[in-house]
Amino acid sequence: MDFNQELRNNLTTASQLSNTFPDIKINNRIEEILEKYPISIPQYYLSLIDKNNISDPIRRMSVPSFSEMDLDGSFDTSGENDNTVLKGLQHKYKQTALILSTHKCAMYCRYCFRKRMVGATSDEIAINLDEIFDYIREHKEISNVLVSGGDSFLLDTDTIEKYLKNLTAIEHIDYIRFGTKIPIVLPDRIINDNRLLDLLKEYCSKKQIYISTQFNHSNEITHQSIKAIKLLQQAGLVIKNQTVLLKGVNDNPEVLGMLLKNLTKIGIVPYYIFQCRPVSGVKNQFQVPLLKGYEIVEKAKNIQNGNGKCMRFAMSNTKGKVEIIGKGLKQNEMIFKFHQAKNPENQGRIFSRILSENDCWVDD
């Protein structure tokens, strides 16, 4: 089945939601949530949910909650609007260009940090690709490009080829990254598209291609997702994982530790564990306090063997990508370091904050 046909079978309506999950009743509040934050769950990903468990981690990441109407927080927690140089193109860090290639995903994560746009509006996505490619050619300090979204692998294969053809031809680009959860939520899009795999293999011989994906729980590591990952690896791509620390999903050292071990077992490099962002509709539902999160991450890291210890616990705020290093000497003191900084003067800078037990974010 073509992946677009498969997407047409996604769970997308309140009635489908109620028929699948008997504890969810159709009412005005559910309709209001879905109008503001659409739902879309592929049948494959839906099959991973234990329908009898209201706390199932896959359900928690994909099925709407009334908590989403809590608008405490921000819709742009890392200053993406301020970093936009052309429609659909962000240039926050000197060496990196980020392209918002689409506002669509195969599955709409309930904790999405681009909740303002994903599935809802195309106002921020790239339209004039030639103008974007010209900008990248002119800015020789850019050495890598991240094609993000939405989900970049939800683009049709011809469009992916256009990205690859143009970006691999730019001499000062070292490598290209695609941000995608397709191996996790719709693996057949990769498994059944030989042309996509052939293109990736062809262009990977010109420039190294990386996949930045996001496994958040071991229940997402299935025969199908492993098959998709292996096909990408056989095409020469390097797969790196960016887990988000999520309350009720992986905020347990054993659960998080097992995820990291299972990833390295199949050749995926744990790259980051990200602190969940204080996004409106997400903040009070999914964020784990920093002091608690640090303990969880450290305990999970301590049961790893080698590559599982390579990841960084970090947050992306308006100032940059900030690594959460560890505890200081003072009570509730946390040490941070700018892993990447928007302002070059902050690059590598170390700072500390005294946190309360409930503090989940630092952005000053």
C-alpha positions as CSV (number, residue, x, y, z in Angstrom):
1,M,0.0,0.0,0.0
2,D,1.3,3.5,-0.9
3,F,2.0,5.5,2.3
4,N,-0.5,8.2,1.3
5,Q,-3.2,5.5,1.1
6,E,-2.1,4.3,4.5
7,L,-2.3,7.8,5.9
8,R,-5.9,8.0,4.7
9,N,-6.7,5.2,7.2
10,N,-5.4,7.3,10.2
11,L,-7.5,7.9,13.2
12,T,-8.4,11.6,12.8
13,T,-11.9,12.2,14.2
14,A,-13.7,12.3,17.6
15,S,-16.0,9.5,16.6
16,Q,-13.1,7.2,15.7
17,L,-11.4,8.2,18.9
18,S,-14.5,7.3,21.0
19,N,-15.0,4.0,19.1
20,T,-11.4,3.0,19.7
21,F,-11.1,4.1,23.4
22,P,-14.4,3.5,25.2
23,D,-13.4,5.8,28.1
24,I,-13.4,8.8,25.8
25,K,-16.8,10.2,25.2
26,I,-17.6,12.7,22.4
27,N,-18.4,16.1,23.8
28,N,-17.8,19.8,23.1
29,R,-14.5,19.8,24.9
30,I,-13.1,16.9,22.8
31,E,-14.3,18.6,19.6
32,E,-12.6,21.9,20.8
33,I,-9.3,20.2,21.4
34,L,-9.3,18.5,18.0
35,E,-10.2,21.7,16.3
36,K,-7.2,23.5,17.9
37,Y,-4.8,20.5,17.9
38,P,-5.7,17.9,15.3
39,I,-5.3,14.2,15.9
40,S,-3.7,11.8,13.5
41,I,-2.6,8.3,14.4
42,P,-1.6,5.7,11.8
43,Q,-3.2,2.3,12.2
44,Y,0.3,0.7,12.8
45,Y,1.1,3.0,15.7
46,L,-2.4,2.6,17.1
47,S,-1.9,-1.1,17.2
48,L,1.0,-0.6,19.7
49,I,-1.4,0.8,22.3
50,D,-2.8,-1.4,25.1
51,K,-6.4,-0.2,24.8
52,N,-7.2,-1.4,28.3
53,N,-4.5,0.7,29.9
54,I,-5.3,4.4,30.2
55,S,-1.7,5.0,31.2
56,D,-0.2,3.3,28.2
57,P,2.9,5.3,27.1
58,I,2.1,5.1,23.4
59,R,-1.5,6.3,24.1
60,R,-0.2,9.2,26.2
61,M,2.0,10.4,23.4
62,S,-0.7,10.2,20.7
63,V,-4.2,10.5,22.2
64,P,-5.6,13.9,23.2
65,S,-6.1,14.9,26.8
66,F,-8.2,17.7,28.3
67,S,-5.0,19.0,29.8
68,E,-4.1,20.3,26.3
69,M,-6.5,23.2,26.9
70,D,-4.2,24.5,29.6
71,L,-2.5,27.4,27.8
72,D,0.2,28.1,30.4
73,G,3.5,28.3,28.6
74,S,4.5,29.6,25.2
75,F,4.0,28.5,21.6
76,D,7.5,29.4,20.6
77,T,9.8,28.3,23.4
78,S,13.1,28.6,21.5
79,G,12.6,31.8,19.6
80,E,12.1,30.2,16.2
81,N,10.3,33.3,14.9
82,D,13.3,35.5,15.8
83,N,15.7,33.1,14.0
84,T,13.7,32.9,10.7
85,V,15.7,34.5,7.9
86,L,13.4,33.4,5.0
87,K,9.9,31.8,5.2
88,G,10.6,28.2,6.2
89,L,14.4,28.8,6.9
90,Q,15.9,29.3,10.3
91,H,19.5,30.2,11.0
92,K,20.0,30.3,14.7
93,Y,23.5,28.7,14.9
94,K,26.3,29.8,12.6
95,Q,27.0,26.4,11.1
96,T,23.4,25.1,10.8
97,A,20.5,25.9,8.6
98,L,17.1,24.5,9.6
99,I,14.3,24.1,6.9
100,L,10.7,23.7,7.9
101,S,9.8,21.5,5.0
102,T,6.2,20.7,5.9
103,H,3.6,21.2,8.6
104,K,2.4,17.6,8.4
105,C,3.3,14.5,10.3
106,A,2.2,10.9,10.1
107,M,1.3,11.1,13.8
108,Y,0.7,14.3,15.8
109,C,2.6,14.0,19.0
110,R,0.6,15.5,21.9
111,Y,3.8,17.0,23.4
112,C,5.0,18.6,20.1
113,F,7.1,21.8,20.6
114,R,5.7,23.1,17.3
115,K,2.2,22.6,18.4
116,R,1.4,26.0,17.1
117,M,1.8,24.9,13.5
118,V,2.0,21.1,13.0
119,G,-1.1,19.8,11.5
120,A,-2.7,23.2,11.7
121,T,-1.1,25.8,9.5
122,S,1.4,26.0,6.6
123,D,2.2,29.7,7.3
124,E,5.8,29.0,8.5
125,I,6.9,26.2,6.0
126,A,9.3,26.5,3.1
127,I,7.6,27.4,-0.2
128,N,10.3,29.0,-2.3
129,L,13.0,26.3,-2.1
130,D,15.2,28.0,-4.8
131,E,15.5,31.1,-2.6
132,I,16.4,28.9,0.4
133,F,19.0,27.0,-1.5
134,D,20.5,30.3,-2.8
135,Y,20.7,31.6,0.8
136,I,22.6,28.5,1.9
137,R,25.0,28.7,-1.1
138,E,25.7,32.4,-0.2
139,H,26.3,31.7,3.5
140,K,29.5,29.6,3.4
141,E,29.6,29.4,7.2
142,I,26.7,26.9,7.0
143,S,28.2,23.4,7.0
144,N,25.1,21.3,7.7
145,V,21.4,21.5,6.9
146,L,18.6,20.0,9.0
147,V,15.4,19.3,6.9
148,S,12.7,19.3,9.5
149,G,9.0,19.9,9.8
150,G,6.5,18.5,10.6
151,D,8.1,15.3,9.4
152,S,10.5,15.6,6.4
153,F,9.9,12.0,5.4
154,L,6.2,12.8,4.9
155,L,7.3,14.7,1.8
156,D,6.9,12.8,-1.4
157,T,10.0,11.1,-2.8
158,D,10.3,13.6,-5.7
159,T,10.5,16.5,-3.2
160,I,13.1,14.6,-1.1
161,E,15.1,14.1,-4.2
162,K,15.0,17.9,-4.9
163,Y,16.4,18.6,-1.4
164,L,19.2,16.0,-1.9
165,K,20.1,17.1,-5.4
166,N,20.5,20.7,-4.4
167,L,22.1,20.3,-1.0
168,T,24.6,17.7,-2.0
169,A,25.8,20.0,-4.8
170,I,26.8,22.8,-2.3
171,E,30.5,22.4,-1.7
172,H,30.6,23.8,1.8
173,I,27.9,21.5,3.1
174,D,29.5,18.6,5.1
175,Y,26.3,16.6,5.8
176,I,22.5,16.7,5.6
177,R,20.1,15.7,8.3
178,F,16.4,14.7,8.0
179,G,14.3,15.0,11.1
180,T,11.7,12.2,11.0
181,K,9.6,9.9,13.2
182,I,8.5,7.8,10.2
183,P,10.6,4.8,11.2
184,I,8.6,4.8,14.5
185,V,5.1,5.7,13.5
186,L,4.8,4.7,9.8
187,P,7.8,2.3,9.0
188,D,6.1,1.0,5.8
189,R,6.7,4.4,4.2
190,I,10.4,3.4,4.2
191,I,10.1,-0.4,3.9
192,N,7.9,-0.3,0.8
193,D,9.6,2.6,-1.1
194,N,12.6,1.2,-2.9
195,R,13.0,4.4,-4.9
196,L,13.4,6.4,-1.7
197,L,16.0,3.9,-0.4
198,D,17.9,4.0,-3.8
199,L,17.9,7.8,-3.7
200,L,19.2,7.9,-0.2
201,K,21.9,5.4,-1.0
202,E,22.9,7.4,-4.2
203,Y,23.1,10.8,-2.5
204,C,24.7,9.4,0.7
205,S,27.7,8.6,-1.5
206,K,28.0,12.3,-2.3
207,K,27.4,13.7,1.2
208,Q,26.8,11.9,4.5
209,I,23.1,11.8,5.4
210,Y,22.0,11.5,9.0
211,I,18.5,10.7,10.4
212,S,17.5,12.5,13.6
213,T,14.6,10.4,14.9
214,Q,12.8,10.1,18.2
215,F,12.2,6.8,20.0
216,N,10.8,7.7,23.5
217,H,9.8,4.2,24.7
218,S,11.0,0.7,24.1
219,N,7.4,-0.3,23.1
220,E,8.1,1.7,19.9
221,I,11.0,-0.6,19.0
222,T,9.2,-3.3,17.0
223,H,10.0,-5.8,14.2
224,Q,8.7,-3.2,11.7
225,S,10.6,-0.2,13.1
226,I,13.8,-2.2,13.3
227,K,13.4,-3.3,9.7
228,A,13.0,0.4,8.6
229,I,16.1,1.4,10.6
230,K,18.2,-1.4,9.1
231,L,17.2,-0.5,5.5
232,L,18.3,3.1,6.2
233,Q,21.5,1.9,7.7
234,Q,22.2,-0.4,4.7
235,A,21.7,2.7,2.5
236,G,24.6,4.3,4.4
237,L,22.7,6.6,6.7
238,V,23.7,7.2,10.3
239,I,20.7,7.1,12.7
240,K,20.8,9.3,15.8
241,N,18.1,9.5,18.4
242,Q,16.7,12.4,20.4
243,T,14.5,11.3,23.2
244,V,12.2,13.7,25.0
245,L,11.9,13.2,28.8
246,L,8.1,12.9,29.2
247,K,6.1,12.6,32.4
248,G,4.1,9.4,32.3
249,V,6.1,8.0,29.4
250,N,9.8,7.5,30.2
251,D,10.3,9.4,33.5
252,N,11.7,6.3,35.2
253,P,15.4,5.3,35.2
254,E,14.7,1.7,34.3
255,V,12.3,2.6,31.5
256,L,14.7,5.2,30.1
257,G,17.7,3.0,30.6
258,M,16.1,0.1,28.8
259,L,15.3,2.4,25.9
260,L,18.9,3.5,25.5
261,K,20.1,-0.1,25.7
262,N,17.6,-1.2,23.1
263,L,18.6,1.6,20.8
264,T,22.3,0.9,20.9
265,K,21.5,-2.8,20.3
266,I,20.1,-2.0,16.9
267,G,22.9,0.5,16.0
268,I,21.1,3.8,16.8
269,V,23.2,6.3,18.7
270,P,21.5,8.1,21.6
271,Y,22.2,11.7,20.8
272,Y,20.2,13.9,23.2
273,I,17.7,13.4,26.0
274,F,15.8,16.7,25.7
275,Q,14.0,18.4,28.6
276,C,10.4,18.8,27.4
277,R,9.7,22.4,26.5
278,P,7.2,24.6,28.3
279,V,4.8,24.7,25.3
280,S,1.2,25.8,25.8
281,G,-0.9,22.7,26.1
282,V,2.2,20.6,26.9
283,K,4.0,22.2,29.8
284,N,1.9,21.1,32.8
285,Q,1.0,17.7,31.2
286,F,4.5,16.4,30.2
287,Q,7.3,18.4,31.8
288,V,9.5,16.7,34.5
289,P,11.2,19.0,37.1
290,L,14.9,19.5,36.3
291,L,16.2,18.2,39.6
292,K,14.2,15.0,39.2
293,G,14.9,14.7,35.5
294,Y,18.7,14.9,36.1
295,E,18.5,12.0,38.7
296,I,16.5,9.9,36.2
297,V,18.9,10.6,33.3
298,E,22.0,9.8,35.5
299,K,20.6,6.5,36.8
300,A,19.6,5.5,33.2
301,K,23.0,6.4,32.0
302,N,24.7,4.4,34.7
303,I,23.3,1.1,33.4
304,Q,24.6,1.7,29.8
305,N,27.6,0.1,28.2
306,G,29.5,2.5,26.0
307,N,27.5,4.3,23.3
308,G,24.5,4.6,25.6
309,K,26.6,7.0,27.7
310,C,27.3,9.4,24.8
311,M,24.1,11.3,24.9
312,R,23.6,14.7,26.6
313,F,20.8,15.9,28.7
314,A,19.9,19.3,27.3
315,M,17.2,21.9,26.7
316,S,16.7,24.2,23.7
317,N,15.7,27.7,24.8
318,T,15.8,31.1,23.2
319,K,19.6,31.5,24.1
320,G,20.7,28.2,22.6
321,K,21.1,24.5,23.3
322,V,21.9,24.2,27.1
323,E,23.4,21.1,28.5
324,I,22.3,20.1,32.0
325,I,25.6,19.0,33.5
326,G,25.0,18.1,37.1
327,K,24.5,19.2,40.7
328,G,26.6,21.9,42.4
329,L,27.8,22.2,45.9
330,K,24.9,24.3,47.1
331,Q,21.5,22.9,48.0
332,N,19.4,22.4,44.8
333,E,22.2,24.1,42.7
334,M,22.3,22.9,39.0
335,I,25.2,23.4,36.7
336,F,24.5,24.2,33.0
337,K,26.7,24.7,29.9
338,F,26.0,26.3,26.6
339,H,26.4,23.4,24.2
340,Q,25.4,25.7,21.3
341,A,24.7,29.4,21.6
342,K,22.9,32.0,19.5
343,N,25.2,34.6,20.8
344,P,28.9,33.5,20.2
345,E,30.0,35.1,23.4
346,N,28.0,32.4,25.3
347,Q,29.5,29.5,23.5
348,G,30.8,27.0,26.0
349,R,29.9,29.2,29.0
350,I,29.1,27.5,32.2
351,F,26.5,28.9,34.7
352,S,24.5,27.7,37.7
353,R,21.0,28.2,39.1
354,I,19.4,27.4,42.4
355,L,16.3,25.5,41.5
356,S,13.1,24.8,43.3
357,E,11.7,21.2,43.3
358,N,9.2,22.3,40.7
359,D,11.4,24.2,38.3
360,C,11.3,22.7,34.8
361,W,13.0,25.3,32.7
362,V,15.8,27.9,32.6
363,D,15.6,30.8,30.0
364,D,17.3,33.8,31.5
